[in-house]
Amino acid sequence: MELEQLFSDLPKVERKENLDGIAKHLSEETSIAVNFICTHNSRRSHLCEIMFRSACTFYQLENVATYSGGTEGTALYPVVAESCARHGFTTNDVEAHGQRAWKIFHPTLEDEKNTPLLFSKEYHHANNAQEGYHAIMVCDSANEACPVVFGAKQRHSLLFVDPKHSDGSSEQADVYDSTLRGLLVADSNGETAMFDQVMFATGRRANSEALGLETLGVRQKPNGAIEVDAYSQSSVPSIYAIGDVTDRVNLTPVAIREAMAFTSTVFQGQPVAVDHDLIATAVFTQPELGTIGQSEAEARAKGPVDIYTTQFKPMRQGFAQEDEKTFMKLVVDQASQKVLGCHIIAPGAGEMIQMVAIAIKMGATKADFDQAVAVHPTLAEELVTMRHPSRSG
């Protein structure tokens, strides 16, 4: 079973709200005890305890005590320790409490002496906090079976899919590893997948506080950005603002262009307004992303379009027997055949989109692109050799 299918039933919005609630409660306390609870205290609750304790140690949160337990005790599944070992943890097993128990710790963070003994037990076992703790329910069975957790100060629901479904299968190691290290991400279509790392691109807030702008009467946007006109003049005629603090197009070359226009307008008496339309941008990931103009969705909302796409493995990747592919898209207005947007995912996409920007800024049509003779062998030749739309409408 694919991981996307496994996680498709998890509540996305509720999960985020639960995490926010837990963070709020924990941030308000000076001394914290957290008990992760599942049915058997054999897999999920131990994985949560190990990672939460390691995170607290890494961030030097000395006021947090971490525990785990179940509605009943069985045994800690050995694959939990095996998965931890694959991720750099030291795992030492001993016989204790009539079962196989473990000392699992990361050698860069802890030592065995100060690491609690891990074994399957009920949540109210004598080794755990008895009162005043936060009970975090990590499986639906325990969540339903324990509407009240005796001794808990607060009860939270934070459900994880049980990796038990993979036991004994060829997917077992991957599923346990994903449970240990992965981050569950839900996209705007409601689909979910596991990732090792997630980058939060949450935007920027203008560093305009404590400047007294409100006192002067300078209008600002809700994010603190200074409102300006086409000539970078604020609501106070003697005050101008350029660059990211205006939250127009937050790019260094744009700020430079705005500075040049400001100089011409104010000091040379030649008013110049910066054109913020059709600015090419690139994201220097691997592979790179280059884009200019309207997206397919934006263009389609305004009228019928022709969409040209190509996806292929570059010759260099083919020779190296790599699987990385390249993707390119042209968004074309169906009536005028004007190219409204270009989007490239490929090595060197930043270089390509800079050249494409000249043509699109000049109002090039699809026929203009087609008239250009391809340079072979290059990636960019695909931009002038796409003859038939992938879709229209």
N, C-alpha and C positions, 0 to 999 in steps of 0.2 A: 504493500500500500504506500502511495506517495505521501510525503510529509504534508503537502498542501491539503490533501484530503483529510488527513488525521486531525489537522487543526481547524478545519473549515467550520466546525460547530462551536468553537469557543466564542463567547460573547466579547466583542471588540470594545465597544464603548464602555460597557460595565467593567471590563478589566482595567481600563485606564482610570475610571473613576475610583475603583477599589485601590489601585496603587497610589493615587493621589491622597485618598483617605488615610491609608496606612502611613504615608510619608508625613502627613500633617500631624497625626497623633504622635508619631515617634519624635518629630522635631520639637514638640512641646514638653518633652520629658527630659530630666537630667540623668536618670538611671532607668535602663530599659531591659526588659526580658522578653524574648520572642520565642514562641514554641510553634514549630511547623507540624501540622497534624494531618495524617492521612489514615487510611483504614488499618493497614498492617505495619506501618513504620518499617517498610522493607526497601522502598525505592525512592519515590518522590520526596518524601519528607526528609530523608537523609541527605539527598542531593541538595535540597534547599538549605539545610543546616550547614553543610560543608561550604557551599558557595557564599552564603550570607556571612558566616563566621570569617571566612577568608577576606571578604570585601571589607568587613569592619576592621580587621587587622590591618589591611592594606591602607585604609583611610584613617588609621589610628583613632578609631572610635572605641575608647577604652571603657565606656560606660554601658556597653551592650553585651548582654549574656544571651547565648543562642542555644536552643534545645530542639528536640524533635520527639514525636511520639505517635501512637496510633490509638484507635478505638479498641484495638486488641494487639497483643504482641505476637509475632511469628518468628521471623529471622531476617537479618539484613542480607539481601541478595548479593552474592559475591561479584556479580557483573558491575555493580555500583563502584566497588573498589577498583576493578579492572579499568573501568572508564576513567576514573580519577587518575590512575597511574599513567594512562596514556596522555594525560594533560599535565604531567610534571609533579603530581602529588606523590608523597611517600605513603605507602599503605602497609601497615604491619598488623597482622591478625593474631589474636590470642583467644583462649577459651575463657569465657566469663559469663556469669549469670546463666549457666547451662546451655550456652550457645556460642557460635563463632562470633567474636566481636572484633572491632577494628579501631586502630589509631590511624586516621587519615588526615594529613596536614601537608601544606606546601612548605618545603624547606627554606624558601626565601622569606617566609612570613612567620613561621612558628617552629617550635621544636616538639618532639614527642612528649616530653615531660609535661608541658602545659596544654596538651591537646586532650579534650574529653574523649572518653571511650564511647564508641558508637556501637549500639546493639539495639535490636528490636524490643520495644517496650510500650506500655500504655502511656498516654500523654500525662497522666498524673503520677507516674513512677517517682520514687523518692529521689532519683538523680535529677529530676526536672524541677523547675520553679513550681511552687505549690499555689501561689496566689500573686495577684498584681501583674500578671504577664499578658502579652498580646498573643492570642491564639490565631494563627493563620492557617485556615483550612485549604489544603492544596489538592484535594480530590473530591469529586462530587459525592461519593458514597459517605465519606466522613462528614462532609458538609451537611448532608441530609440526616445522617444518624445522630449528629450532635448539634441540635439547635441551640443548646446551652452547654457551654464548656465551663465546668465548675472551677472556680478559682481564677478564671481569666478576667482581666480588667476590661479587655475589649476583644471582640471576635470579628475577624475579617475573612472574606472569601476570596481566594486567589487560585483558581483552578488550573492544574496542569494535566495534559494528557499522559496517561500511564504508559511508560515504555515497556510494560510487561507484555504487551501484545506482540512484541518482536522476539521474545525469549525463544532461543533455540533456532532462530531463522538466520539466513545470511545477512539480514539487515540489522541484526541485534546490536553490533558495535556502533554502527552509524546512528541508530536511533538513540541509544544511551548517550553517545557523545553529543548529539544535537540537544538532548534534554539538559545536559550538563553545561554546555557552553553557549548554546544557541539563543538567539533573540527572536521572538515571534513578532512578525511585522504584518500588519494588515494594510493593503493599499486602498486607493480611493474606489476601487471596484468591489471591495469587500473580500478579495482573495488574500490568503495568508501564506507565508513561507518562513522558514528559519534562516537566520543569517548569523555569521560570527560577529560582525560589527555593524553598527548603524550610525550614520552621520545625520545629525539633526540640522537641517538647513532652515532655521526658524526666522531668518530675516535679521534686520538690524534696527536698533533704536538710536536715534540721533543723540549725540553727546552735547545737548543744548541746555541741560539743567543748570541752575545756579548762575546763569548769565544775566538774569534780570530782564529777559525778553518780554515777559508778560507786563512788567512795569512800563516798558517803553511802548507797548502796544503792538509788538510784532506778532502777527498771527502764526500759529503753529498747527501742524496736523496732530492727530491723537498719539502718534508715535514720537512726538517731539521734533519732527522735521519742520524746517522753516518754509512757509508758503512764499513762493516767489512767482513773478510773471515771466514772460518769455525772455526778458532781458536780465533775469536774476535779481530783480528789485523786489524787496519785501514790502509789506504793508506800510512800513515807515520809509519814506522816499530816500532818506540818507543812508539806509542800511541795505546792503546787498549780501547775498549768500550764494555760494557755489559748492559743487561737490556733493558728497554723500549726505551732508547735513540737510540737503533739500529733498532727498529721497525721490529723485527723478529717475535717472539711470545710474546705478551705483557702480561705476567702473572708472578706473584711473584715467584712461584716455578721454572719457567724457568730461571728467573734472578738468583736465588740461584744456580741452576745447572750450569749456565754460569760462575758464580763466582768461583765455585769449579773447573771447567775445566780450567779457567784462572790461578788459583793458581797452579794447577798441571803442566800446560804448561810452565809458566814463572818462577816459583820459585822452582819447583821440577824437571824440565828438562824432564817431561813426557808429551808430547803433547797429548791433549785430545780435540776432537771435539764433540760438543754437537749435538745430533741427534734431530732436530726440527720436525721430521715427527711423525705422530700418537701421538699427545699430547691430552689427554682428557681435556675437559673444562666443566664448569657448570655455569649456570646462576641461581642465588638464588632468583628466583621469586616465586610466588605461583600459580600453582605448579612449582617445579623446572624443569630446562632443563639441561640434560646432553648429551654430544655429543663427538664422536671421529671418526676420519677417514673421508672418502668421503661422500658427500651427494649423493642422488639418481641421481640428474642431472649430477654431476661431474663424477660419475662412469659410467653412461649410455653413456656419451660422448666418453668414451674410449673403450666401447665394451658392449656386451650383459650382463645383470645382472638379478638376481632373487631378488625380493623384498618381504620380509616377514614383515607383520605388524599385530599388535593386538591393539584393543581399547576396554576398559572395565571399569566398575565402581568398584573400589577397595572395598573389603569387609567392611573396616572401614567406607567408605563413604556411603555404602549401609545401614549399621546399623544406621547411623546418618541421613538417608534419605536426603543426599546431592546429587547434580547432577554432581559433578566434576568427570571427567573421566581421565583415564590414557592411554597414547599412547606410543607404542614402535615400532621401525623399525630396521631391519637388512638389510644391503646392501651387497649382495653376488655376487662375480664374477661367471658368469655362467659356464665358462670353468673349472676353477680350484676349484671352490666352496670355495675359500678363502673369509672370512668375511672382507669386505673393510670398513665398517662403521656401527656404532650403534648410534641410536638417541632415547632419552627417555624423555618424558614429564610426570612427576609423582612426588608425594611426595618422597623425598629421592633420586631423580635422581642423585644427585652429588655423593652420596655414591655408588650407583650401577655402574655408569660409571667408577669409579676408579677401580673396580674389573674387569669390562669388558675390560678395557684398557690393563690389563696384558695379557689376552688371545689374543686380536687383535694384540698387539705388538709382540707376539710370533708367529704370522702367523696362528692362528687357523682357521680351516675350519668350514663350517656349520655342518659337521658330528661330529666334535669335540664338538660343542655346544650340539648337539643332544645326545651325549654319556653321558653328565652330568645328574645326577639324580636330579629332582626338589626338592627344599625345600618347603614344603607346611605347612601352607598357607603363601605365600609371594608374593610381586609384582614381584620380580626378577625371579620367576619360569617361567614366560611367555617367558623369553629369551631363555630357553632351551626346550620349549614345542611347539614352532611354527614349524609345520611339512610341511605345504603346502604354496607355494609362493602366495602372493596376486596378483602379476603381474610379468611378465617376458618380456625380450626383450631388 
